[in-house]
Amino acid sequence: MSFSQIVIIGHIGNEPELKYTKNQTAILNLSIGVPEKLSPRAPMERKPKTYWHKCRRWGKNAEQLKTSLRKGDKLFIKGTLIYESWQDKTGSWHKDAIIEIEYSEKMYFENISIDLDSFK
């Protein structure tokens, strides 16, 4: 048996973008920024890097999420990591890592605890 799952908590970096495929299936694209966790021994002048993750949700859930999410919102996401290849106008190939969102929850308070065992 194989299993792949990713869980992140971060802030939305841009306004979520809702698009539709040719057959009218909704796709919500957004990016989530997760700050690097620095060691207590790190120099005080060192600022944490932010790692950005491309995320996507499909269908009716995408349309529902679009109405409630804004840039800057804190979001808990559980999903699957996929890789997509695409070709730009010059003919160069690129590969993107994208989190296909299976579950998301907007977080309103910093001290919320989430039981990760409930997602097994």
Buried (B, 14 or more C-beta within 10 A) or exposed (E): EEEEEBEBBBBBBEEBEBEEEEEEEBBBBBBBBBEEEEEEEEEEEEEEEEEEBEBBBEEEBBBEBBEEBEEEBBBBBBBEEEEEEEEEEEEEEEEEEBBEBBEBEEBEEEEEEEEEEEEE
